[in-house]
Amino acid sequence: MVSYTLLGITLLVFGAQFLSQSLSPDGLDWPFLLGGKINAFILRGEIWRLITPVLLHGSLLHIAFNMYALFSIGPVLERHYGHMRFLALYLIAGFTGNALSFVFSPASSLPRTV
């Protein structure tokens, strides 16, 4: 199912964020630096940053709430809309949120990191 695949991928990315901050001598969140919504980088053409922030999370509480919502609501919506439509809805919502954030806010998607 798409919901559980998204959940797994997001948890893997969060694990990579945690490990990079723990193991990096400078404590940087490398997954965020490579894919977070940083307006200056988007303006330089790194447009993937308008979708990749859906996989990034700033804290354990942040990911816990988001993954609980995906776990509890995602399968219901996926059954209703179908796998591909649910994935499209998820990606369009993520892109739209990041695009609006890009337009209306100069702050990065995880301000504590940058």
Secondary structure, 3 states (H helix, E strand, C coil): CHHHHHHHHHHHHHHHHHHHHHHCCCCCCHHHHHHCCCHHHHHCCCHHHHCHHHHCCCCHHHHHHHHHHHHHHHHHHHHHHCHHHHHHHHHHHHHHHHHHHHHHCCCCCCCCCC
